[in-house]
Amino acid sequence: MSMNQIAFGTGITGVRVSMAKPWAVRAELPKAPDLCADRSFLRSGSSSFRRRDLVFVVNPSGANGRTGKEWKKLLPYLRSRLGADCNLCESLTSGPSHAIDITREAIREGADAVIVVGGDGTLHEVVNGFFWAGKPVTNHDREVTHSTALGLIPLGTGSDFARTFGWKNDPHEAIDRIAKGQRSRIDVGVISGEDGEPHYFVNVADIHLSAKAGYYASRYKRFGNLCYVIGALKAFVGHRNQDLKIKVNICNALCPSSQ
Ligand SMILES: Nc1ncnc2c1ncn2[C@@H]1O[C@H](COP(=O)(O)OP(=O)(O)OP(=O)(O)O)[C@@H](O)[C@H]1O
């Protein structure tokens, strides 16, 4: 395991971006009418006022379907708080891992922020979308100096990361934070399995008992937060402690800039 560090501004990372062309994401469900409208002015770069280009990665099936419903209700507030200064682009995920591809495409095409609308699973996929083949994804146009941030509107079942970060799971507060546009840097952990494939995480990485609890919980999301209690109980049944050998790259963990 090792650590990288990336910027968190309502979210994450330090990747250079610009808007080379109007950005579009293939979505399974129709886009809201005024999301992803004209962003062509971003191409010129000559204006002193530049609208921020925000891409919302929405998991409509999160929290047993509640995410999609809450997101629709949030749209008027989102437009009123951000519509004047930002171009708002919505992309609905069509299934597991889709958020990874959406994120990579958004960064390459120059989004100012990729904002997760969902729970920790979708957040995890978006974080992994900031990387490709062990390196941060970068914008096509290397001359532009602003970076893509990761944002979060927590609307999942557990949404543990938001609470860990000291935030209430209140989507309106999350939109207010995005409107302020403040950024901070957070650490990103990396785990490589036997296949050598890196897996990035920003919240926790579990092994053994708590990993099993999370695995079982995912089967009971229809019960809301109770799924984690059920998952923990199922994981305890028949659980046996095991000795594990863990290799930690201490230098990378302590000195992220050495990556
Ligand atoms: N359209 C979709 N249909 C089914 N599953 C999806 C879809 N889009 C994304 N997913 C998967 O759903 C998983 C869970 O989503 P998410 O984390 O947003 O909600 P949650 O599980 O309710 O919240 P939490 O993880 O905070 O408890 C994601 O890891 C992703 O792989």
The ligand as an SDF file (V2000), in Angstrom:
LIG
                    3D

 31 33  0  0  0  0  0  0  0  0999 V2000
  -27.0930    2.2950  -12.9970 N   0  0  0  0  0  0  0  0  0  0  0  0
  -26.6190    1.4350  -12.0960 C   0  0  0  0  0  0  0  0  0  0  0  0
  -27.2830    0.2700  -11.8180 N   0  0  0  0  0  0  0  0  0  0  0  0
  -26.8360   -0.5850  -10.8830 C   0  0  0  0  0  0  0  0  0  0  0  0
  -25.7130   -0.3830  -10.1520 N   0  0  0  0  0  0  0  0  0  0  0  0
  -25.0140    0.7330  -10.3730 C   0  0  0  0  0  0  0  0  0  0  0  0
  -25.4230    1.7120  -11.3500 C   0  0  0  0  0  0  0  0  0  0  0  0
  -24.5320    2.7220  -11.3520 N   0  0  0  0  0  0  0  0  0  0  0  0
  -23.6020    2.4180  -10.4240 C   0  0  0  0  0  0  0  0  0  0  0  0
  -23.8740    1.2200   -9.8320 N   0  0  0  0  0  0  0  0  0  0  0  0
  -23.1560    0.5310   -8.7540 C   0  0  0  0  0  0  0  0  0  0  0  0
  -23.8240    0.8000   -7.5280 O   0  0  0  0  0  0  0  0  0  0  0  0
  -22.8490    0.7050   -6.4760 C   0  0  0  0  0  0  0  0  0  0  0  0
  -23.3380    1.3610   -5.2070 C   0  0  0  0  0  0  0  0  0  0  0  0
  -23.6670    2.7040   -5.4520 O   0  0  0  0  0  0  0  0  0  0  0  0
  -23.5330    3.8950   -4.3710 P   0  0  0  0  0  0  0  0  0  0  0  0
  -22.2930    3.7670   -3.5980 O   0  0  0  0  0  0  0  0  0  0  0  0
  -23.7490    5.1600   -5.1260 O   0  0  0  0  0  0  0  0  0  0  0  0
  -24.7980    3.7260   -3.4270 O   0  0  0  0  0  0  0  0  0  0  0  0
  -24.9760    2.9540   -2.0500 P   0  0  0  0  0  0  0  0  0  0  0  0
  -24.3210    1.6120   -2.1280 O   0  0  0  0  0  0  0  0  0  0  0  0
  -26.4180    3.0070   -1.7440 O   0  0  0  0  0  0  0  0  0  0  0  0
  -24.2280    3.9040   -1.0050 O   0  0  0  0  0  0  0  0  0  0  0  0
  -23.0540    3.5760    0.0950 P   0  0  0  0  0  0  0  0  0  0  0  0
  -21.9550    2.8920   -0.6770 O   0  0  0  0  0  0  0  0  0  0  0  0
  -22.6420    4.9300    0.5910 O   0  0  0  0  0  0  0  0  0  0  0  0
  -23.6770    2.7190    1.1510 O   0  0  0  0  0  0  0  0  0  0  0  0
  -21.6310    1.3390   -7.0900 C   0  0  0  0  0  0  0  0  0  0  0  0
  -20.4580    0.7880   -6.5130 O   0  0  0  0  0  0  0  0  0  0  0  0
  -21.7360    1.0250   -8.5880 C   0  0  0  0  0  0  0  0  0  0  0  0
  -20.8520   -0.0180   -8.9520 O   0  0  0  0  0  0  0  0  0  0  0  0
  1  2  1  0
  2  3  1  0
  2  7  2  0
  3  4  2  0
  4  5  1  0
  5  6  2  0
  6  7  1  0
  6 10  1  0
  7  8  1  0
  8  9  2  0
  9 10  1  0
 10 11  1  0
 11 12  1  0
 11 30  1  0
 12 13  1  0
 13 14  1  0
 13 28  1  0
 14 15  1  0
 15 16  1  0
 16 17  2  0
 16 18  1  0
 16 19  1  0
 19 20  1  0
 20 21  2  0
 20 22  1  0
 20 23  1  0
 23 24  1  0
 24 25  2  0
 24 26  1  0
 24 27  1  0
 28 29  1  0
 28 30  1  0
 30 31  1  0
M  END
$$$$
